Amino acid sequence: MEKWSEFDKVEKATMISHIRDSFKINRDEHVDIALQSEMRNIYRGYRYRLHEHFLKHATLEEAIANRPHDVTEHEWKYLIDHFTSPKFLREEETEVEPNRLELWYETHYNKRKKGWVDEKSEDEEVTELQFEIQINGGEPKTTEEIFDQVLPPKRVGTSEAAKLNEEFRKEAAEAKRRAKAAEKKNEAPQERIHMLESRQASLEESFMDKIRTDVQAGLAAIQRNMPGGIDSLMILL
């Protein structure tokens, strides 16, 4: 997909469903708007990083040869064709972030069926205030002011988005902690085995040193006390 807006509602709903299965999140349509906004930003950020990676190379051949590790050859070829297309180069200069009212429209209006996704989305106040943007008389309102007027009680603002981000961060940190604990637990038996093997080798070496010392002391005593020393002992045997 070239843009987040090109994902259809089923795909976006599936993504939100996966997030709900992984995290404890309130089931509220305004939370869904915040989630879609966050997913859109993550998707755009990922595409931006891929574009930055592409721009780091001096030639097209060099860019093709240095594919990011998390992108397949087919995907990288598609992205390079996209990054070098006249359409992308034009849009890169003129792209404007959608405001909150446009995001509301995107998430509540079905472009294929050309209708609102539910009756609530057809609220006369929303329609009336949307129309207010287009008129020129009186004191103009910004889209942010209009959106605040339409949904003041349940609007999900920066604090809610930050709260969701914090929940995601905590869940990721906990998963990382558990992975490290499991890794450490698996390493513990191996470390103990290695320690026991080293201790056994050390004991065996000490035992052999004592035997060598005792043998050498015995031979030295024989050498001192027996005429002819070791040679005489060998004859007796």
Secondary structure, 3 states (H helix, E strand, C coil): CCCHHHCCHHHHHHHHHHHHHHCCCCCCHHHHHHHHHHHHHHHHHHHHHHHHHHHCCCCHHHHHHCCCCCCCHHHHHHHHHHHCCHHHHHHHHHCCCCCHHHHHHHHHEECCCCEECCHHHHCHHHHHHHHHHHCCCCCCCCHHHHHHHHCCCCCCCHHHHHHHHHHHHHHHHHHHHHHHHHHHHHHHHHHHHHHHHHHHHHHHHHHHHHHHHHHHHHHHHHHHHCCCHHHHHHHHC
